Amino acid sequence: MIILQYANIILRFLLEICGLIALGYWGFRVGNGYTMKILFGFGIPTFIAMVWGFFGSPNAKIHLSTISHILLETVIFGLPALALYASGHRRLTWYFVTCVIINRLLLLLWKQ
């Protein structure tokens, strides 16, 4: 059981990384001109990573209430899902969302 719990934590980290990659991919596709592609492709994932690091991660500097944390988590993982969908990757969107939901349920079940 311990191995599955560690695997779930690793999955969470991988989902965070995949979410940042999805946002970067979307940013590069949506930006008009080289400067905007760089700004969106690197800027948006960097901003999201900073927000998550300060407020949402397990080692966050600022701890949020449970409801605020759930809202933040919904935004942090919802934006990449929307980015994937807007980029035309419908099936990948559903895989990502399904993995996020299963991962979150297991985090709650195992009190991680």
C-alpha positions in Angstrom: 0.0 0.0 0.0 2.8 2.4 0.8 4.2 1.9 -2.7 0.8 3.0 -4.2 0.7 6.0 -2.0 4.2 7.1 -3.1 3.2 6.4 -6.7 0.2 8.7 -6.2 2.4 11.5 -5.0 4.7 11.0 -7.9 1.6 11.1 -10.2 0.6 14.4 -8.7 4.0 15.9 -9.4 3.8 14.6 -13.0 0.3 16.0 -13.5 1.6 19.4 -12.3 4.5 19.2 -14.8 2.1 18.1 -17.6 -0.2 21.0 -16.8 2.6 23.5 -17.1 3.7 21.9 -20.4 0.1 22.1 -21.7 -0.1 25.8 -20.8 3.2 26.4 -22.5 2.1 24.5 -25.6 -1.1 26.5 -25.8 0.8 29.8 -25.2 3.1 29.1 -28.1 0.2 28.2 -30.4 -2.0 31.2 -29.5 0.6 34.0 -29.5 0.8 36.2 -32.5 4.4 37.0 -33.4 7.6 35.7 -31.9 7.5 38.0 -28.8 3.9 37.0 -27.8 4.6 33.4 -28.3 7.6 33.6 -26.0 5.6 35.7 -23.5 2.6 33.3 -23.4 4.6 30.1 -23.9 7.0 30.8 -21.0 5.2 33.5 -19.0 1.9 31.8 -18.3 3.4 28.5 -17.0 6.0 30.4 -15.0 3.2 32.5 -13.4 1.1 29.5 -12.6 4.0 27.6 -11.1 4.8 30.6 -8.9 1.2 30.9 -7.7 1.1 27.1 -7.0 4.4 27.3 -5.2 3.3 30.1 -3.0 -0.2 29.0 -2.2 -1.0 25.5 -3.2 2.0 23.2 -2.9 2.6 21.0 0.2 5.5 23.3 1.1 3.6 26.6 0.4 4.8 29.7 2.0 1.2 30.9 2.6 -1.4 28.3 3.7 -5.0 28.7 2.4 -8.2 27.5 4.0 -9.6 24.2 2.6 -12.1 25.9 0.4 -9.6 28.4 -1.0 -7.2 25.6 -1.6 -9.8 23.6 -3.5 -10.7 26.6 -5.6 -7.0 27.2 -6.4 -6.5 23.6 -7.3 -9.5 23.7 -9.6 -8.0 26.7 -11.4 -4.5 25.3 -11.5 -5.5 22.0 -13.0 -8.5 23.4 -14.9 -6.5 25.9 -17.0 -4.3 23.2 -18.6 -7.4 21.1 -19.4 -8.9 24.2 -21.1 -5.6 24.8 -22.9 -5.5 21.3 -24.2 -9.1 21.4 -25.3 -8.6 24.8 -27.0 -5.5 23.4 -28.8 -7.6 20.6 -30.3 -6.4 17.8 -28.1 -9.9 16.6 -26.9 -8.8 13.0 -26.0 -5.7 14.2 -24.2 -7.9 16.6 -22.3 -10.1 13.8 -21.0 -7.0 11.7 -20.0 -5.6 14.6 -18.1 -8.8 15.4 -16.3 -9.5 11.8 -15.5 -6.0 11.4 -14.0 -6.3 14.6 -12.0 -9.7 13.5 -10.5 -8.5 10.0 -9.6 -5.3 11.4 -8.2 -7.2 13.9 -6.0 -9.6 11.3 -4.8 -6.7 9.0 -3.8 -5.0 12.0 -2.0 -8.2 12.5 0.0 -8.7 8.8 0.7 -5.1 8.3 1.9 -4.9 11.7 3.6 -1.9 12.7 1.7 
